[in-house]
Amino acid sequence: MSDAFALIVEDDENLAEIFTLSLQSVNFETETVFDGDTALKRLAEVEPDVVVLDLNLPRVSGREILGYIRSEGRLAKTKVMLATADALMAENLRAESDLVLLKPISPAQLRTLAERIVAK
């Protein structure tokens, strides 16, 4: 796989590091942001292949970020992997996302699913 770009939006620094290392191990270029406001600013500037998106974020919610991605034409090809411990919220947003991952997420699971979602 050629290097795909993943934007990781996760406020838990330990999880963000695990996500980063997992995706880099399968040749993703990664960038991590830790709050929703910064995520929106970066999404206005970049076109990631994949966004790993926590739903419960400071400042701007993951739900709002997902809405922005889906409403922005230039991000139409961006795949969104929701990463959350909130099963009910995840189920409510399943149709708008490409994949829902319930925390805890294993690094191997994330690597495999990210490779598959970009290959589609």
Secondary structure, DSSP 8 states (H G I E B T S, - for coil): ---EEEEEE-S-HHHHHHHHHHHHTTTEEEEEE-SHHHHHHHHTT---SEEEEESS-SSS-HHHHHHHHHH-GGGTT-EEEEEES-HHHHHHHGGGSSEEEESS--HHHHHHHHHHHHH-
